[in-house]
Amino acid sequence: MDKPLAGVKVVDLSRFIAGPYCTMRLGDMGAEVIKVETPGKGDDSRALGPPFINEESAYFLSFNRNKKSLTLNLRQDKAKQILRELIKDADVFVENFRVGITAKMGMTYEEVKQIKEDIIYCSVTGYGHNSPYKKKPSFDVMIQGEAGLMSITGFPDGPPQRLGVAIADILAGHNAFEGILLALLVRQKTGRGQFVDISLMDSIISILTYQAGHFLATGEAPGRVGNRHPMITPYESFETKDGYVIFAVGNQRLWENFTRALGRPELNQDSRFTTMNDRNQHPAELKQIIEELTRQKNTAEWVKIMEEAGVPCGRIRTLDQVLTDDHAAAREMVVEQEHPTAGKIKLLGVPVKLSLTPGEISSPPPTLGQHTDQILTGLGYNSQEISKLRQEGII
């Protein structure tokens, strides 16, 4: 059976992370993704590193599987004409330029809609098309700060912290993927395309959830609390004899099981810790008591003890441990592909597991312009015409 998005054609002008992450997800599920890049340079992320694998950026490889690369110099009218020809047969158009750039290119939604009436046009920007900040340039780190995420990340006595991945970019890519799928569903029902407006800022604001709820309910902005949860205690990391262990004691039943496994059932009777609300009022005192015990055993011992007691617990593992674990193998979350220049490479797998129509990594990230001749031939250009375009710097 075909993949869910088989037959869907995507013209992708995006670069860096947010747009490419979205179009990678579309490609995973069977869409034909044509990545339009600048001749001789390509997506800016091709230059990011180290590490490089035979001069191919590991950064770029992380976001660009299941795509075809076409080089077009969009500063030239002929290249824009080729882009228009591509759009005539496309279902989805994706870009993540700063607001105003597509107007200069002649590629706004209204202009693209004149080429393909039912096109689904997805624009990913820092702030969105009707924000008062819409023309500001943006990158993930500044949005993590501007959207308040860094103000609640880190320890109270330390500076605000950026997350270890580009979460604003990746969430925006997720939301763009979701928006395009919804728009495809609407088009299937109505025959009409639409404009999908995604911003990094909105993507972070949308996940603030209970932290935003704290402010909306009290008028007080929550602060940084380290690894602990502001509304669940204990729910954080604790020092052990050889590292750290995480305990996630999410309800009263688990608390009672936890105290027995800890060897301190009398904590249930301590008025500071009897209920979740009590524990949330005294997190530092409880942490001190728990760590006096956890420091007496190593992490593996505590994991075994708590797992036998049915208490959610875990280790803080490094990425080499995670990506070589049996789980990653069983769930196909690390897969191998043969790349034209980098050779055998490993990529992260497809996280959505569909039983009837699963996605897959069917092709490695493309080299720059790898599919230019193939795509132009499909548009009706012959070899002589393609050669001339290359000589003129169009492709």
ROKE-672405 format. One record per residue (C-alpha): residue number from 1; residue in three letters; chain; x, z, y. Coordinates in pm, whole numbers, plus 50000, padded with zeros to 5 digits. Layout:
% residues N
<NUM, ALA, A, <X, Z, Y>>
...
//
This chain:
% residues 395
<1, MET, A, <50000, 50000, 50000>>
<2, ASP, A, <50118, 49922, 50353>>
<3, LYS, A, <50250, 50191, 50581>>
<4, PRO, A, <50000, 50328, 50836>>
<5, LEU, A, <50131, 50121, 51129>>
<6, ALA, A, <50214, 49800, 50942>>
<7, GLY, A, <50126, 49505, 51163>>
<8, VAL, A, <50169, 49699, 51489>>
<9, LYS, A, <50429, 49542, 51718>>
<10, VAL, A, <50608, 49757, 51977>>
<11, VAL, A, <50816, 49633, 52270>>
<12, ASP, A, <51048, 49920, 52357>>
<13, LEU, A, <51232, 49936, 52690>>
<14, SER, A, <51315, 50305, 52659>>
<15, ARG, A, <51656, 50471, 52632>>
<16, PHE, A, <51823, 50810, 52580>>
<17, ILE, A, <51585, 51040, 52383>>
<18, ALA, A, <51218, 51073, 52483>>
<19, GLY, A, <51112, 50710, 52448>>
<20, PRO, A, <51345, 50628, 52158>>
<21, TYR, A, <51226, 50934, 51965>>
<22, CYS, A, <50867, 50813, 52006>>
<23, THR, A, <50942, 50457, 51897>>
<24, MET, A, <51153, 50581, 51606>>
<25, ARG, A, <50849, 50772, 51480>>
<26, LEU, A, <50638, 50456, 51519>>
<27, GLY, A, <50898, 50262, 51321>>
<28, ASP, A, <50904, 50528, 51049>>
<29, MET, A, <50536, 50464, 50993>>
<30, GLY, A, <50571, 50087, 50965>>
<31, ALA, A, <50550, 49950, 51319>>
<32, GLU, A, <50781, 49664, 51413>>
<33, VAL, A, <50986, 49803, 51701>>
<34, ILE, A, <51183, 49562, 51919>>
<35, LYS, A, <51432, 49761, 52126>>
<36, VAL, A, <51522, 49570, 52443>>
<37, GLU, A, <51874, 49653, 52564>>
<38, THR, A, <52116, 49542, 52832>>
<39, PRO, A, <52374, 49286, 52709>>
<40, GLY, A, <52721, 49429, 52660>>
<41, LYS, A, <52608, 49787, 52723>>
<42, GLY, A, <52282, 49870, 52553>>
<43, ASP, A, <52102, 50202, 52554>>
<44, ASP, A, <52311, 50451, 52755>>
<45, SER, A, <52317, 50682, 52453>>
<46, ARG, A, <52537, 50433, 52268>>
<47, ALA, A, <52826, 50566, 52479>>
<48, LEU, A, <52759, 50937, 52420>>
<49, GLY, A, <53002, 51126, 52202>>
<50, PRO, A, <53205, 51230, 52019>>
<51, PRO, A, <53138, 51207, 51735>>
<52, PHE, A, <53155, 50833, 51677>>
<53, ILE, A, <53147, 50664, 51337>>
<54, ASN, A, <53352, 50345, 51358>>
<55, GLU, A, <53271, 50333, 51731>>
<56, GLU, A, <52897, 50391, 51671>>
<57, SER, A, <52764, 50696, 51855>>
<58, ALA, A, <52618, 50961, 51624>>
<59, TYR, A, <52391, 51052, 51916>>
<60, PHE, A, <52245, 50701, 51930>>
<61, LEU, A, <52215, 50685, 51552>>
<62, SER, A, <51997, 50998, 51560>>
<63, PHE, A, <51710, 50833, 51751>>
<64, ASN, A, <51709, 50461, 51669>>
<65, ARG, A, <51647, 50388, 51301>>
<66, ASN, A, <51377, 50140, 51197>>
<67, LYS, A, <51424, 49921, 51506>>
<68, LYS, A, <51544, 49574, 51594>>
<69, SER, A, <51781, 49527, 51889>>
<70, LEU, A, <51730, 49242, 52135>>
<71, THR, A, <51958, 49208, 52438>>
<72, LEU, A, <51803, 49082, 52763>>
<73, ASN, A, <51948, 49090, 53113>>
<74, LEU, A, <51627, 49184, 53291>>
<75, ARG, A, <51785, 49123, 53632>>
<76, GLN, A, <51741, 48754, 53558>>
<77, ASP, A, <51406, 48573, 53571>>
<78, LYS, A, <51460, 48390, 53242>>
<79, ALA, A, <51509, 48718, 53061>>
<80, LYS, A, <51187, 48850, 53214>>
<81, GLN, A, <51010, 48538, 53091>>
<82, ILE, A, <51135, 48606, 52736>>
<83, LEU, A, <51008, 48963, 52770>>
<84, ARG, A, <50667, 48832, 52874>>
<85, GLU, A, <50662, 48608, 52568>>
<86, LEU, A, <50729, 48912, 52351>>
<87, ILE, A, <50450, 49107, 52518>>
<88, LYS, A, <50195, 48832, 52451>>
<89, ASP, A, <50211, 48920, 52081>>
<90, ALA, A, <50265, 49296, 52119>>
<91, ASP, A, <50033, 49591, 52064>>
<92, VAL, A, <50237, 49859, 52239>>
<93, PHE, A, <50476, 49865, 52535>>
<94, VAL, A, <50698, 50172, 52587>>
<95, GLU, A, <50922, 50255, 52884>>
<96, ASN, A, <51076, 50572, 53025>>
<97, PHE, A, <51200, 50458, 53365>>
<98, ARG, A, <51163, 50673, 53674>>
<99, VAL, A, <50832, 50608, 53854>>
<100, GLY, A, <50868, 50300, 54072>>
<101, ILE, A, <51130, 50115, 53867>>
<102, THR, A, <50881, 49906, 53667>>
<103, ALA, A, <50720, 49793, 53994>>
<104, LYS, A, <51056, 49649, 54100>>
<105, MET, A, <51082, 49480, 53759>>
<106, GLY, A, <50732, 49335, 53776>>
<107, MET, A, <50641, 49530, 53464>>
<108, THR, A, <50382, 49787, 53572>>
<109, TYR, A, <50080, 49854, 53350>>
<110, GLU, A, <49859, 49627, 53561>>
<111, GLU, A, <50115, 49347, 53544>>
<112, VAL, A, <50170, 49383, 53169>>
<113, LYS, A, <49795, 49398, 53119>>
<114, GLN, A, <49771, 49054, 53281>>
<115, ILE, A, <49993, 48926, 53001>>
<116, LYS, A, <49815, 49110, 52716>>
<117, GLU, A, <49470, 49243, 52806>>
<118, ASP, A, <49447, 49503, 52525>>
<119, ILE, A, <49806, 49629, 52549>>
<120, ILE, A, <49874, 49999, 52503>>
<121, TYR, A, <50128, 50084, 52771>>
<122, CYS, A, <50311, 50416, 52732>>
<123, SER, A, <50518, 50549, 53020>>
<124, VAL, A, <50735, 50860, 52970>>
<125, THR, A, <50867, 51017, 53291>>
<126, GLY, A, <50991, 51352, 53412>>
<127, TYR, A, <50677, 51455, 53599>>
<128, GLY, A, <50404, 51193, 53542>>
<129, HIS, A, <50261, 50920, 53761>>
<130, ASN, A, <50041, 51135, 53988>>
<131, SER, A, <50270, 51435, 54033>>
<132, PRO, A, <50397, 51522, 54381>>
<133, TYR, A, <50742, 51510, 54218>>
<134, LYS, A, <50687, 51176, 54046>>
<135, LYS, A, <50986, 50999, 54204>>
<136, LYS, A, <51240, 51269, 54123>>
<137, PRO, A, <51498, 51174, 53858>>
<138, SER, A, <51495, 51406, 53560>>
<139, PHE, A, <51686, 51505, 53250>>
<140, ASP, A, <51597, 51750, 52977>>
<141, VAL, A, <51803, 52043, 53103>>
<142, MET, A, <51649, 52040, 53450>>
<143, ILE, A, <51297, 52022, 53306>>
<144, GLN, A, <51371, 52317, 53078>>
<145, GLY, A, <51452, 52505, 53397>>
<146, GLU, A, <51182, 52360, 53623>>
<147, ALA, A, <50907, 52418, 53364>>
<148, GLY, A, <51001, 52784, 53321>>
<149, LEU, A, <51126, 52766, 52965>>
<150, MET, A, <51474, 52889, 53052>>
<151, SER, A, <51328, 53189, 53237>>
<152, ILE, A, <51192, 53321, 52906>>
<153, THR, A, <51487, 53216, 52688>>
<154, GLY, A, <51786, 53446, 52647>>
<155, PHE, A, <51851, 53818, 52672>>
<156, PRO, A, <51735, 54036, 52964>>
<157, ASP, A, <52090, 54124, 53067>>
<158, GLY, A, <52217, 53766, 53040>>
<159, PRO, A, <52161, 53436, 53222>>
<160, PRO, A, <51870, 53200, 53150>>
<161, GLN, A, <51944, 52986, 52844>>
<162, ARG, A, <51887, 52622, 52754>>
<163, LEU, A, <51758, 52559, 52401>>
<164, GLY, A, <52009, 52412, 52156>>
<165, VAL, A, <51828, 52077, 52139>>
<166, ALA, A, <51674, 51853, 52408>>
<167, ILE, A, <51332, 52007, 52355>>
<168, ALA, A, <51168, 51857, 52666>>
<169, ASP, A, <51273, 51507, 52565>>
<170, ILE, A, <51176, 51551, 52202>>
<171, LEU, A, <50837, 51706, 52281>>
<172, ALA, A, <50765, 51425, 52526>>
<173, GLY, A, <50853, 51181, 52247>>
<174, HIS, A, <50611, 51363, 52014>>
<175, ASN, A, <50337, 51349, 52277>>
<176, ALA, A, <50402, 50980, 52343>>
<177, PHE, A, <50376, 50911, 51970>>
<178, GLU, A, <50048, 51104, 51956>>
<179, GLY, A, <49911, 50932, 52267>>
<180, ILE, A, <49989, 50587, 52130>>
<181, LEU, A, <49823, 50665, 51798>>
<182, LEU, A, <49511, 50787, 51980>>
<183, ALA, A, <49508, 50477, 52199>>
<184, LEU, A, <49541, 50254, 51892>>
<185, LEU, A, <49242, 50433, 51739>>
<186, VAL, A, <49038, 50382, 52056>>
<187, ARG, A, <49136, 50015, 52069>>
<188, GLN, A, <49027, 49972, 51709>>
<189, LYS, A, <48683, 50104, 51809>>
<190, THR, A, <48645, 49941, 52152>>
<191, GLY, A, <48891, 49652, 52168>>
<192, ARG, A, <49040, 49800, 52486>>
<193, GLY, A, <49396, 49907, 52554>>
<194, GLN, A, <49497, 50179, 52799>>
<195, PHE, A, <49774, 50348, 52995>>
<196, VAL, A, <49938, 50647, 52824>>
<197, ASP, A, <50101, 50875, 53084>>
<198, ILE, A, <50344, 51132, 52935>>
<199, SER, A, <50569, 51369, 53127>>
<200, LEU, A, <50850, 51598, 53016>>
<201, MET, A, <50720, 51866, 53253>>
<202, ASP, A, <50370, 51866, 53100>>
<203, SER, A, <50521, 51867, 52752>>
<204, ILE, A, <50703, 52194, 52818>>
<205, ILE, A, <50415, 52353, 53010>>
<206, SER, A, <50184, 52278, 52715>>
<207, ILE, A, <50393, 52487, 52473>>
<208, LEU, A, <50417, 52793, 52698>>
<209, THR, A, <50086, 52905, 52538>>
<210, TYR, A, <50085, 53285, 52501>>
<211, GLN, A, <50366, 53323, 52753>>
<212, ALA, A, <50159, 53135, 53010>>
<213, GLY, A, <49859, 53336, 52890>>
<214, HIS, A, <50042, 53655, 52989>>
<215, PHE, A, <50075, 53534, 53347>>
<216, LEU, A, <49723, 53390, 53363>>
<217, ALA, A, <49580, 53721, 53242>>
<218, THR, A, <49794, 53960, 53447>>
<219, GLY, A, <49946, 53764, 53735>>
<220, GLU, A, <50290, 53879, 53617>>
<221, ALA, A, <50554, 53633, 53500>>
<222, PRO, A, <50700, 53727, 53161>>
<223, GLY, A, <51077, 53761, 53142>>
<224, ARG, A, <51349, 53718, 52882>>
<225, VAL, A, <51332, 53950, 52580>>
<226, GLY, A, <51610, 53809, 52362>>
<227, ASN, A, <51515, 53726, 52006>>
<228, ARG, A, <51217, 53956, 51989>>
<229, HIS, A, <50852, 53857, 52030>>
<230, PRO, A, <50673, 53999, 52337>>
<231, MET, A, <50356, 54073, 52139>>
<232, ILE, A, <50475, 54137, 51781>>
<233, THR, A, <50718, 54415, 51681>>
<234, PRO, A, <50942, 54405, 51481>>
<235, TYR, A, <50985, 54031, 51498>>
<236, GLU, A, <51350, 53944, 51566>>
<237, SER, A, <51706, 53951, 51432>>
<238, PHE, A, <51886, 54269, 51328>>
<239, GLU, A, <52255, 54330, 51271>>
<240, THR, A, <52364, 54379, 50909>>
<241, LYS, A, <52692, 54469, 50742>>
<242, ASP, A, <52804, 54105, 50743>>
<243, GLY, A, <52589, 53928, 51001>>
<244, TYR, A, <52221, 53924, 51091>>
<245, VAL, A, <51884, 53926, 50919>>
<246, ILE, A, <51547, 53826, 51065>>
<247, PHE, A, <51235, 54033, 50999>>
<248, ALA, A, <50896, 53891, 51099>>
<249, VAL, A, <50650, 54177, 51057>>
<250, GLY, A, <50341, 54001, 51185>>
<251, ASN, A, <50058, 54240, 51097>>
<252, GLN, A, <49978, 54597, 50997>>
<253, ARG, A, <49984, 54535, 50622>>
<254, LEU, A, <50330, 54381, 50650>>
<255, TRP, A, <50442, 54676, 50863>>
<256, GLU, A, <50344, 54920, 50591>>
<257, ASN, A, <50523, 54711, 50328>>
<258, PHE, A, <50823, 54682, 50556>>
<259, THR, A, <50863, 55055, 50615>>
<260, ARG, A, <50844, 55125, 50242>>
<261, ALA, A, <51105, 54857, 50167>>
<262, LEU, A, <51319, 54995, 50447>>
<263, GLY, A, <51303, 55338, 50285>>
<264, ARG, A, <51133, 55491, 50589>>
<265, PRO, A, <50758, 55510, 50512>>
<266, GLU, A, <50726, 55805, 50750>>
<267, LEU, A, <50761, 55561, 51041>>
<268, ASN, A, <50393, 55482, 50981>>
<269, GLN, A, <50312, 55832, 51098>>
<270, ASP, A, <50533, 55817, 51407>>
<271, SER, A, <50297, 55785, 51706>>
<272, ARG, A, <50540, 55543, 51872>>
<273, PHE, A, <50505, 55294, 51587>>
<274, THR, A, <50167, 55350, 51422>>
<275, THR, A, <49994, 55035, 51550>>
<276, MET, A, <50120, 54700, 51672>>
<277, ASN, A, <50035, 54798, 52029>>
<278, ASP, A, <50237, 55119, 51986>>
<279, ARG, A, <50534, 54930, 51850>>
<280, ASN, A, <50519, 54678, 52135>>
<281, GLN, A, <50557, 54969, 52378>>
<282, HIS, A, <50875, 55096, 52209>>
<283, PRO, A, <51074, 54795, 52083>>
<284, ALA, A, <51420, 54926, 52176>>
<285, GLU, A, <51369, 55259, 52000>>
<286, LEU, A, <51240, 55089, 51687>>
<287, LYS, A, <51525, 54838, 51684>>
<288, GLN, A, <51779, 55120, 51703>>
<289, ILE, A, <51622, 55295, 51404>>
<290, ILE, A, <51604, 54974, 51200>>
<291, GLU, A, <51962, 54869, 51277>>
<292, GLU, A, <52099, 55207, 51173>>
<293, LEU, A, <51968, 55110, 50830>>
<294, THR, A, <52032, 54734, 50825>>
<295, ARG, A, <52401, 54783, 50910>>
<296, GLN, A, <52443, 54964, 50577>>
<297, LYS, A, <52379, 54652, 50364>>
<298, ASN, A, <52468, 54287, 50388>>
<299, THR, A, <52223, 54014, 50483>>
<300, ALA, A, <52167, 53885, 50129>>
<301, GLU, A, <52075, 54233, 50009>>
<302, TRP, A, <51815, 54277, 50283>>
<303, VAL, A, <51666, 53935, 50219>>
<304, LYS, A, <51627, 54022, 49850>>
<305, ILE, A, <51472, 54362, 49929>>
<306, MET, A, <51222, 54225, 50179>>
<307, GLU, A, <51129, 53919, 49974>>
<308, GLU, A, <51048, 54146, 49680>>
<309, ALA, A, <50830, 54352, 49916>>
<310, GLY, A, <50653, 54041, 50043>>
<311, VAL, A, <50787, 54078, 50396>>
<312, PRO, A, <50882, 53752, 50576>>
<313, CYS, A, <51257, 53757, 50636>>
<314, GLY, A, <51548, 53519, 50664>>
<315, ARG, A, <51905, 53447, 50760>>
<316, ILE, A, <52049, 53280, 51067>>
<317, ARG, A, <52207, 52978, 50906>>
<318, THR, A, <52442, 52716, 51044>>
<319, LEU, A, <52346, 52349, 51040>>
<320, ASP, A, <52590, 52268, 50759>>
<321, GLN, A, <52407, 52525, 50546>>
<322, VAL, A, <52064, 52391, 50641>>
<323, LEU, A, <52137, 52023, 50588>>
<324, THR, A, <52305, 52074, 50249>>
<325, ASP, A, <52038, 52312, 50119>>
<326, ASP, A, <51818, 52228, 49819>>
<327, HIS, A, <51515, 52223, 50048>>
<328, ALA, A, <51655, 51934, 50255>>
<329, ALA, A, <51725, 51738, 49937>>
<330, ALA, A, <51387, 51808, 49778>>
<331, ARG, A, <51199, 51714, 50096>>
<332, GLU, A, <51419, 51409, 50165>>
<333, MET, A, <51509, 51545, 50507>>
<334, VAL, A, <51859, 51399, 50483>>
<335, VAL, A, <51879, 51038, 50370>>
<336, GLU, A, <52154, 50778, 50344>>
<337, GLN, A, <52156, 50429, 50493>>
<338, GLU, A, <52414, 50151, 50494>>
<339, HIS, A, <52499, 50060, 50853>>
<340, PRO, A, <52652, 49719, 50942>>
<341, THR, A, <52956, 49871, 51115>>
<342, ALA, A, <52949, 50246, 51051>>
<343, GLY, A, <52914, 50206, 50675>>
<344, LYS, A, <52725, 50469, 50477>>
<345, ILE, A, <52562, 50710, 50721>>
<346, LYS, A, <52331, 51009, 50684>>
<347, LEU, A, <52019, 51047, 50894>>
<348, LEU, A, <51741, 51302, 50919>>
<349, GLY, A, <51435, 51214, 50713>>
<350, VAL, A, <51069, 51160, 50797>>
<351, PRO, A, <50895, 51498, 50850>>
<352, VAL, A, <50534, 51379, 50797>>
<353, LYS, A, <50469, 51350, 50424>>
<354, LEU, A, <50169, 51125, 50352>>
<355, SER, A, <50064, 51106, 49988>>
<356, LEU, A, <49913, 50756, 49997>>
<357, THR, A, <50098, 50574, 50276>>
<358, PRO, A, <50428, 50756, 50336>>
<359, GLY, A, <50670, 50657, 50606>>
<360, GLU, A, <51030, 50576, 50526>>
<361, ILE, A, <51364, 50486, 50675>>
<362, SER, A, <51372, 50120, 50585>>
<363, SER, A, <51657, 50014, 50813>>
<364, PRO, A, <51951, 50186, 50987>>
<365, PRO, A, <51986, 50197, 51366>>
<366, PRO, A, <52075, 49847, 51486>>
<367, THR, A, <52401, 49734, 51638>>
<368, LEU, A, <52370, 49608, 51994>>
<369, GLY, A, <52183, 49276, 51994>>
<370, GLN, A, <52184, 49260, 51615>>
<371, HIS, A, <51844, 49089, 51598>>
<372, THR, A, <51857, 48880, 51918>>
<373, ASP, A, <51885, 48543, 51746>>
<374, GLN, A, <51620, 48634, 51486>>
<375, ILE, A, <51369, 48744, 51750>>
<376, LEU, A, <51428, 48445, 51976>>
<377, THR, A, <51396, 48209, 51680>>
<378, GLY, A, <51060, 48372, 51610>>
<379, LEU, A, <50957, 48292, 51966>>
<380, GLY, A, <51041, 47925, 51910>>
<381, TYR, A, <51391, 47897, 52055>>
<382, ASN, A, <51637, 47678, 51865>>
<383, SER, A, <52005, 47753, 51811>>
<384, GLN, A, <52119, 47536, 52102>>
<385, GLU, A, <51879, 47707, 52342>>
<386, ILE, A, <51989, 48049, 52222>>
<387, SER, A, <52354, 47954, 52268>>
<388, LYS, A, <52281, 47839, 52623>>
<389, LEU, A, <52100, 48167, 52702>>
<390, ARG, A, <52404, 48357, 52581>>
<391, GLN, A, <52640, 48146, 52791>>
<392, GLU, A, <52425, 48205, 53099>>
<393, GLY, A, <52430, 48581, 53046>>
<394, ILE, A, <52055, 48596, 52983>>
<395, ILE, A, <52098, 48761, 52642>>
//
